[in-house]
Amino acid sequence: MLAYQAAATDKSPAVRLDPAQGLVEVMGVSIPENAERIYGPLFDAIEAYAMAPAERTTIRISLSYFNSSSAKFILDTLKRLDDLHATGRSKVLLEWLHAPGDLDMIEAGRDYKSLIEFPVRLVETDY
């Protein structure tokens, strides 16, 4: 299975799927003009990964800021992993990283937690 990776820019996050480790990462800032261009290839990679997933899958999201179109694509990404979790083929965990005291990101993590079935850990971190 092929890994997927996209480098960060000043408006888009670094995105990585490492099938061998069962790890999906989205890190940085997500305010692209066209979120489909960033998240579409990740959706495709997740679909391929779901055919033969690792026993455990961790999605680690560490964003300092994201816009509303990115919020929708993040939810769509989580929903794809929720479907994988529901099949029982992989135990999925979301690690939602946020800076100390970043109430907006903490609230966003809690909001996503309420919308998916798999476990979510809010993790305070210094970037």
N, CA and C atoms as an extended XYZ file, in Angstrom:
381
Properties=species:S:1:pos:R:3:atomname:S:1:resname:S:1:resid:I:1 pbc="F F F"
N         0.843       -1.181        0.000 N   MET     1
C         0.000        0.000        0.000 CA  MET     1
C         0.887        1.244        0.000 C   MET     1
N         0.498        2.206       -0.775 N   LEU     2
C         1.295        3.417       -0.907 CA  LEU     2
C         0.975        4.431        0.175 C   LEU     2
N         2.009        5.079        0.634 N   ALA     3
C         1.834        6.188        1.567 CA  ALA     3
C         1.431        7.420        0.762 C   ALA     3
N         0.870        8.394        1.453 N   TYR     4
C         0.509        9.659        0.817 CA  TYR     4
C         1.081       10.780        1.660 C   TYR     4
N         1.610       11.803        0.972 N   GLN     5
C         2.167       12.930        1.698 CA  GLN     5
C         2.047       14.193        0.845 C   GLN     5
N         1.707       15.305        1.502 N   ALA     6
C         1.680       16.618        0.856 CA  ALA     6
C         2.325       17.611        1.818 C   ALA     6
N         3.226       18.414        1.293 N   ALA     7
C         3.957       19.379        2.122 CA  ALA     7
C         3.064       20.570        2.474 C   ALA     7
N         3.346       21.166        3.620 N   ALA     8
C         2.619       22.356        4.067 CA  ALA     8
C         3.020       23.564        3.231 C   ALA     8
N         2.082       24.496        3.109 N   THR     9
C         2.377       25.807        2.535 CA  THR     9
C         1.920       26.839        3.564 C   THR     9
N         1.988       28.100        3.217 N   ASP    10
C         1.530       29.121        4.158 CA  ASP    10
C         0.010       29.100        4.340 C   ASP    10
N        -0.713       28.396        3.452 N   LYS    11
C        -2.170       28.335        3.553 CA  LYS    11
C        -2.727       26.931        3.681 C   LYS    11
N        -1.881       25.932        3.546 N   SER    12
C        -2.387       24.563        3.602 CA  SER    12
C        -1.525       23.702        4.524 C   SER    12
N        -2.146       22.697        5.145 N   PRO    13
C        -1.437       21.884        6.120 CA  PRO    13
C        -0.545       20.829        5.461 C   PRO    13
N         0.397       20.339        6.237 N   ALA    14
C         1.107       19.131        5.846 CA  ALA    14
C         0.136       17.985        6.088 C   ALA    14
N         0.050       17.077        5.134 N   VAL    15
C        -0.867       15.951        5.226 CA  VAL    15
C        -0.068       14.687        4.951 C   VAL    15
N        -0.286       13.673        5.772 N   ARG    16
C         0.474       12.434        5.603 CA  ARG    16
C        -0.383       11.247        6.006 C   ARG    16
N        -0.315       10.204        5.194 N   LEU    17
C        -0.916        8.916        5.530 CA  LEU    17
C         0.194        7.882        5.443 C   LEU    17
N         0.492        7.250        6.571 N   ASP    18
C         1.501        6.196        6.636 CA  ASP    18
C         0.772        4.888        6.947 C   ASP    18
N         0.473        4.096        5.918 N   PRO    19
C        -0.315        2.880        6.124 CA  PRO    19
C         0.367        1.875        7.051 C   PRO    19
N         1.681        1.778        6.984 N   ALA    20
C         2.401        0.811        7.811 CA  ALA    20
C         2.223        1.112        9.300 C   ALA    20
N         2.184        2.394        9.645 N   GLN    21
C         1.998        2.792       11.042 CA  GLN    21
C         0.537        3.010       11.405 C   GLN    21
N        -0.352        2.994       10.403 N   GLY    22
C        -1.759        3.281       10.666 CA  GLY    22
C        -1.922        4.711       11.149 C   GLY    22
N        -1.219        5.641       10.501 N   LEU    23
C        -1.183        7.027       10.961 CA  LEU    23
C        -1.590        7.992        9.854 C   LEU    23
N        -2.540        8.858       10.200 N   VAL    24
C        -2.939        9.966        9.331 CA  VAL    24
C        -2.642       11.236       10.102 C   VAL    24
N        -1.919       12.172        9.485 N   GLU    25
C        -1.591       13.434       10.147 CA  GLU    25
C        -2.004       14.612        9.280 C   GLU    25
N        -2.556       15.625        9.936 N   VAL    26
C        -2.888       16.899        9.304 CA  VAL    26
C        -2.339       17.961       10.252 C   VAL    26
N        -1.326       18.727        9.788 N   MET    27
C        -0.634       19.634       10.700 CA  MET    27
C        -0.360       20.985       10.046 C   MET    27
N        -0.543       22.047       10.826 N   GLY    28
C        -0.203       23.389       10.363 CA  GLY    28
C        -1.395       24.318       10.375 C   GLY    28
N        -1.600       24.984        9.249 N   VAL    29
C        -2.699       25.927        9.047 CA  VAL    29
C        -3.494       25.436        7.846 C   VAL    29
N        -4.821       25.526        7.919 N   SER    30
C        -5.635       25.063        6.802 CA  SER    30
C        -6.618       26.159        6.389 C   SER    30
N        -6.135       27.038        5.530 N   ILE    31
C        -6.969       28.110        4.975 CA  ILE    31
C        -6.800       28.191        3.454 C   ILE    31
N        -6.825       27.033        2.781 N   PRO    32
C        -6.605       27.055        1.331 CA  PRO    32
C        -7.795       27.670        0.597 C   PRO    32
N        -7.512       28.197       -0.567 N   GLU    33
C        -8.596       28.739       -1.391 CA  GLU    33
C        -9.466       27.612       -1.935 C   GLU    33
N        -8.851       26.439       -2.155 N   ASN    34
C        -9.576       25.289       -2.665 CA  ASN    34
C        -9.262       24.085       -1.773 C   ASN    34
N       -10.073       23.864       -0.759 N   ALA    35
C        -9.832       22.779        0.191 CA  ALA    35
C        -9.921       21.409       -0.482 C   ALA    35
N       -10.700       21.294       -1.528 N   GLU    36
C       -10.812       20.027       -2.262 CA  GLU    36
C        -9.445       19.582       -2.785 C   GLU    36
N        -8.634       20.531       -3.230 N   ARG    37
C        -7.305       20.191       -3.747 CA  ARG    37
C        -6.415       19.583       -2.664 C   ARG    37
N        -6.593       20.004       -1.431 N   ILE    38
C        -5.791       19.491       -0.322 CA  ILE    38
C        -6.358       18.165        0.182 C   ILE    38
N        -7.653       18.138        0.430 N   TYR    39
C        -8.265       16.989        1.094 CA  TYR    39
C        -8.737       15.895        0.139 C   TYR    39
N        -9.006       16.218       -1.109 N   GLY    40
C        -9.432       15.212       -2.085 CA  GLY    40
C        -8.447       14.056       -2.211 C   GLY    40
N        -7.155       14.346       -2.423 N   PRO    41
C        -6.182       13.243       -2.495 CA  PRO    41
C        -6.083       12.447       -1.191 C   PRO    41
N        -6.287       13.113       -0.059 N   LEU    42
C        -6.283       12.396        1.218 CA  LEU    42
C        -7.472       11.445        1.284 C   LEU    42
N        -8.654       11.891        0.818 N   PHE    43
C        -9.829       11.011        0.782 CA  PHE    43
C        -9.515        9.751       -0.026 C   PHE    43
N        -8.891        9.959       -1.203 N   ASP    44
C        -8.556        8.825       -2.068 CA  ASP    44
C        -7.590        7.874       -1.357 C   ASP    44
N        -6.595        8.445       -0.671 N   ALA    45
C        -5.613        7.623        0.045 CA  ALA    45
C        -6.282        6.841        1.175 C   ALA    45
N        -7.216        7.485        1.880 N   ILE    46
C        -7.926        6.799        2.963 CA  ILE    46
C        -8.794        5.676        2.410 C   ILE    46
N        -9.435        5.918        1.274 N   GLU    47
C       -10.260        4.875        0.642 CA  GLU    47
C        -9.400        3.656        0.305 C   GLU    47
N        -8.212        3.877       -0.245 N   ALA    48
C        -7.307        2.775       -0.576 CA  ALA    48
C        -6.820        2.085        0.705 C   ALA    48
N        -6.484        2.883        1.713 N   TYR    49
C        -6.019        2.351        2.996 CA  TYR    49
C        -7.087        1.484        3.648 C   TYR    49
N        -8.344        1.875        3.528 N   ALA    50
C        -9.450        1.155        4.161 CA  ALA    50
C        -9.611       -0.267        3.616 C   ALA    50
N        -9.054       -0.522        2.445 N   MET    51
C        -9.128       -1.867        1.867 CA  MET    51
C        -8.282       -2.864        2.668 C   MET    51
N        -7.182       -2.373        3.260 N   ALA    52
C        -6.294       -3.241        4.057 CA  ALA    52
C        -5.670       -2.401        5.165 C   ALA    52
N        -6.478       -1.981        6.151 N   PRO    53
C        -5.984       -1.065        7.169 CA  PRO    53
C        -5.133       -1.767        8.231 C   PRO    53
N        -4.377       -0.959        8.952 N   ALA    54
C        -3.662       -1.462       10.126 CA  ALA    54
C        -4.690       -1.807       11.203 C   ALA    54
N        -4.274       -2.618       12.168 N   GLU    55
C        -5.179       -3.001       13.244 CA  GLU    55
C        -5.671       -1.779       14.013 C   GLU    55
N        -4.765       -0.811       14.188 N   ARG    56
C        -5.101        0.452       14.843 CA  ARG    56
C        -4.760        1.603       13.900 C   ARG    56
N        -5.653        2.578       13.843 N   THR    57
C        -5.439        3.758       13.018 CA  THR    57
C        -5.554        4.983       13.903 C   THR    57
N        -4.535        5.824       13.852 N   THR    58
C        -4.563        7.082       14.595 CA  THR    58
C        -4.601        8.223       13.602 C   THR    58
N        -5.552        9.130       13.773 N   ILE    59
C        -5.538       10.367       13.012 CA  ILE    59
C        -5.143       11.470       13.984 C   ILE    59
N        -4.049       12.135       13.667 N   ARG    60
C        -3.505       13.186       14.525 CA  ARG    60
C        -3.690       14.515       13.791 C   ARG    60
N        -4.515       15.379       14.380 N   ILE    61
C        -4.760       16.696       13.784 CA  ILE    61
C        -4.176       17.744       14.707 C   ILE    61
N        -3.275       18.533       14.146 N   SER    62
C        -2.586       19.576       14.888 CA  SER    62
C        -2.604       20.847       14.051 C   SER    62
N        -3.688       21.586       14.166 N   LEU    63
C        -3.858       22.810       13.381 CA  LEU    63
C        -3.889       24.009       14.314 C   LEU    63
N        -3.188       25.052       13.922 N   SER    64
C        -3.262       26.279       14.708 CA  SER    64
C        -4.468       27.118       14.288 C   SER    64
N        -4.946       26.897       13.059 N   TYR    65
C        -6.116       27.626       12.569 CA  TYR    65
C        -6.646       26.906       11.333 C   TYR    65
N        -7.977       26.909       11.159 N   PHE    66
C        -8.572       26.404        9.923 CA  PHE    66
C        -9.837       27.187        9.635 C   PHE    66
N       -10.154       27.302        8.340 N   ASN    67
C       -11.341       28.052        7.924 CA  ASN    67
C       -12.542       27.122        7.786 C   ASN    67
N       -13.696       27.702        7.464 N   SER    68
C       -14.936       26.924        7.448 CA  SER    68
C       -14.942       25.859        6.359 C   SER    68
N       -14.349       26.134        5.195 N   SER    69
C       -14.339       25.082        4.168 CA  SER    69
C       -13.435       23.937        4.597 C   SER    69
N       -12.348       24.239        5.284 N   SER    70
C       -11.487       23.173        5.805 CA  SER    70
C       -12.228       22.372        6.871 C   SER    70
N       -13.038       23.031        7.682 N   ALA    71
C       -13.792       22.351        8.741 CA  ALA    71
C       -14.668       21.254        8.148 C   ALA    71
N       -15.310       21.548        7.027 N   LYS    72
C       -16.157       20.553        6.370 CA  LYS    72
C       -15.321       19.379        5.881 C   LYS    72
N       -14.183       19.662        5.277 N   PHE    73
C       -13.338       18.585        4.761 CA  PHE    73
C       -12.720       17.767        5.892 C   PHE    73
N       -12.403       18.405        7.008 N   ILE    74
C       -11.903       17.665        8.171 CA  ILE    74
C       -12.987       16.709        8.657 C   ILE    74
N       -14.218       17.193        8.751 N   LEU    75
C       -15.325       16.334        9.161 CA  LEU    75
C       -15.502       15.177        8.177 C   LEU    75
N       -15.428       15.470        6.888 N   ASP    76
C       -15.558       14.410        5.887 CA  ASP    76
C       -14.455       13.370        6.048 C   ASP    76
N       -13.244       13.811        6.364 N   THR    77
C       -12.130       12.888        6.611 CA  THR    77
C       -12.442       12.010        7.814 C   THR    77
N       -12.911       12.637        8.888 N   LEU    78
C       -13.245       11.882       10.094 CA  LEU    78
C       -14.383       10.896        9.838 C   LEU    78
N       -15.356       11.294        9.032 N   LYS    79
C       -16.481       10.401        8.715 CA  LYS    79
C       -16.006        9.166        7.949 C   LYS    79
N       -15.030        9.358        7.051 N   ARG    80
C       -14.482        8.210        6.322 CA  ARG    80
C       -13.813        7.246        7.304 C   ARG    80
N       -13.099        7.793        8.277 N   LEU    81
C       -12.457        6.945        9.275 CA  LEU    81
C       -13.480        6.361       10.247 C   LEU    81
N       -14.558        7.078       10.484 N   ASP    82
C       -15.646        6.564       11.311 CA  ASP    82
C       -16.242        5.315       10.655 C   ASP    82
N       -16.410        5.368        9.343 N   ASP    83
C       -16.920        4.210        8.608 CA  ASP    83
C       -15.972        3.018        8.761 C   ASP    83
N       -14.665        3.271        8.671 N   LEU    84
C       -13.670        2.218        8.842 CA  LEU    84
C       -13.764        1.631       10.246 C   LEU    84
N       -13.886        2.485       11.240 N   HIS    85
C       -14.007        2.051       12.632 CA  HIS    85
C       -15.263        1.188       12.821 C   HIS    85
N       -16.356        1.619       12.205 N   ALA    86
C       -17.629        0.911       12.360 CA  ALA    86
C       -17.574       -0.511       11.808 C   ALA    86
N       -16.730       -0.737       10.812 N   THR    87
C       -16.613       -2.088       10.237 CA  THR    87
C       -15.874       -3.030       11.174 C   THR    87
N       -15.126       -2.472       12.148 N   GLY    88
C       -14.351       -3.300       13.057 CA  GLY    88
C       -13.006       -3.731       12.495 C   GLY    88
N       -12.677       -3.291       11.288 N   ARG    89
C       -11.410       -3.701       10.667 CA  ARG    89
C       -10.218       -2.933       11.214 C   ARG    89
N       -10.462       -1.801       11.872 N   SER    90
C        -9.386       -1.019       12.467 CA  SER    90
C        -9.963       -0.221       13.633 C   SER    90
N        -9.229       -0.189       14.734 N   LYS    91
C        -9.633        0.629       15.871 CA  LYS    91
C        -9.065        2.019       15.643 C   LYS    91
N        -9.945        2.988       15.481 N   VAL    92
C        -9.543        4.344       15.121 CA  VAL    92
C        -9.545        5.238       16.356 C   VAL    92
N        -8.565        6.121       16.426 N   LEU    93
C        -8.438        7.110       17.493 CA  LEU    93
C        -8.084        8.447       16.874 C   LEU    93
N        -8.769        9.499       17.292 N   LEU    94
C        -8.405       10.861       16.905 CA  LEU    94
C        -7.629       11.494       18.041 C   LEU    94
N        -6.436       11.975       17.730 N   GLU    95
C        -5.670       12.805       18.659 CA  GLU    95
C        -5.777       14.238       18.135 C   GLU    95
N        -6.500       15.073       18.872 N   TRP    96
C        -6.720       16.465       18.495 CA  TRP    96
C        -5.756       17.316       19.324 C   TRP    96
N        -4.672       17.773       18.713 N   LEU    97
C        -3.656       18.539       19.420 CA  LEU    97
C        -4.011       20.020       19.394 C   LEU    97
N        -3.782       20.687       20.520 N   HIS    98
C        -4.065       22.117       20.605 CA  HIS    98
C        -3.064       22.775       21.538 C   HIS    98
N        -2.835       24.052       21.309 N   ALA    99
C        -1.938       24.823       22.165 CA  ALA    99
C        -2.613       25.066       23.519 C   ALA    99
N        -1.824       25.237       24.577 N   PRO   100
C        -2.401       25.536       25.886 CA  PRO   100
C        -3.292       26.781       25.817 C   PRO   100
N        -4.499       26.656       26.326 N   GLY   101
C        -5.403       27.801       26.390 CA  GLY   101
C        -6.050       28.206       25.078 C   GLY   101
N        -5.844       27.433       23.993 N   ASP   102
C        -6.455       27.776       22.702 CA  ASP   102
C        -7.907       27.286       22.713 C   ASP   102
N        -8.780       28.138       23.245 N   LEU   103
C       -10.176       27.743       23.447 CA  LEU   103
C       -10.898       27.411       22.145 C   LEU   103
N       -10.553       28.105       21.069 N   ASP   104
C       -11.198       27.825       19.784 CA  ASP   104
C       -10.882       26.409       19.313 C   ASP   104
N        -9.623       26.006       19.423 N   MET   105
C        -9.240       24.666       18.972 CA  MET   105
C        -9.751       23.588       19.923 C   MET   105
N        -9.794       23.884       21.207 N   ILE   106
C       -10.352       22.932       22.169 CA  ILE   106
C       -11.830       22.702       21.858 C   ILE   106
N       -12.560       23.785       21.629 N   GLU   107
C       -13.982       23.683       21.301 CA  GLU   107
C       -14.187       22.925       19.992 C   GLU   107
N       -13.347       23.194       18.999 N   ALA   108
C       -13.455       22.485       17.719 CA  ALA   108
C       -13.250       20.986       17.929 C   ALA   108
N       -12.248       20.622       18.732 N   GLY   109
C       -12.012       19.207       19.029 CA  GLY   109
C       -13.212       18.564       19.698 C   GLY   109
N       -13.814       19.284       20.632 N   ARG   110
C       -15.010       18.758       21.308 CA  ARG   110
C       -16.179       18.621       20.342 C   ARG   110
N       -16.306       19.590       19.449 N   ASP   111
C       -17.381       19.521       18.456 CA  ASP   111
C       -17.223       18.280       17.577 C   ASP   111
N       -15.999       18.050       17.079 N   TYR   112
C       -15.779       16.859       16.246 CA  TYR   112
C       -16.035       15.590       17.046 C   TYR   112
N       -15.626       15.583       18.308 N   LYS   113
C       -15.831       14.412       19.163 CA  LYS   113
C       -17.311       14.048       19.233 C   LYS   113
N       -18.175       15.052       19.252 N   SER   114
C       -19.611       14.793       19.354 CA  SER   114
C       -20.202       14.258       18.048 C   SER   114
N       -19.447       14.339       16.952 N   LEU   115
C       -19.975       13.969       15.644 CA  LEU   115
C       -19.488       12.619       15.132 C   LEU   115
N       -18.554       11.998       15.854 N   ILE   116
C       -18.002       10.718       15.411 CA  ILE   116
C       -18.133        9.680       16.519 C   ILE   116
N       -18.024        8.426       16.147 N   GLU   117
C       -18.218        7.330       17.084 CA  GLU   117
C       -16.913        6.844       17.720 C   GLU   117
N       -15.786        7.026       17.047 N   PHE   118
C       -14.543        6.499       17.606 CA  PHE   118
C       -13.960        7.448       18.658 C   PHE   118
N       -13.058        6.951       19.504 N   PRO   119
C       -12.511        7.764       20.610 CA  PRO   119
C       -11.724        8.975       20.132 C   PRO   119
N       -11.796       10.031       20.946 N   VAL   120
C       -11.079       11.281       20.674 CA  VAL   120
C       -10.307       11.660       21.931 C   VAL   120
N        -9.030       11.978       21.763 N   ARG   121
C        -8.215       12.498       22.858 CA  ARG   121
C        -7.836       13.925       22.524 C   ARG   121
N        -8.201       14.868       23.390 N   LEU   122
C        -7.733       16.244       23.242 CA  LEU   122
C        -6.383       16.308       23.939 C   LEU   122
N        -5.354       16.711       23.202 N   VAL   123
C        -3.991       16.685       23.710 CA  VAL   123
C        -3.415       18.092       23.684 C   VAL   123
N        -3.071       18.611       24.878 N   GLU   124
C        -2.432       19.920       24.964 CA  GLU   124
C        -0.959       19.761       24.608 C   GLU   124
N        -0.471       20.616       23.726 N   THR   125
C         0.908       20.501       23.280 CA  THR   125
C         1.482       21.878       22.960 C   THR   125
N         2.765       22.005       23.125 N   ASP   126
C         3.470       23.192       22.639 CA  ASP   126
C         3.968       22.848       21.246 C   ASP   126
N         3.621       23.655       20.264 N   TYR   127
C         3.988       23.339       18.880 CA  TYR   127
C         5.464       23.364       18.706 C   TYR   127
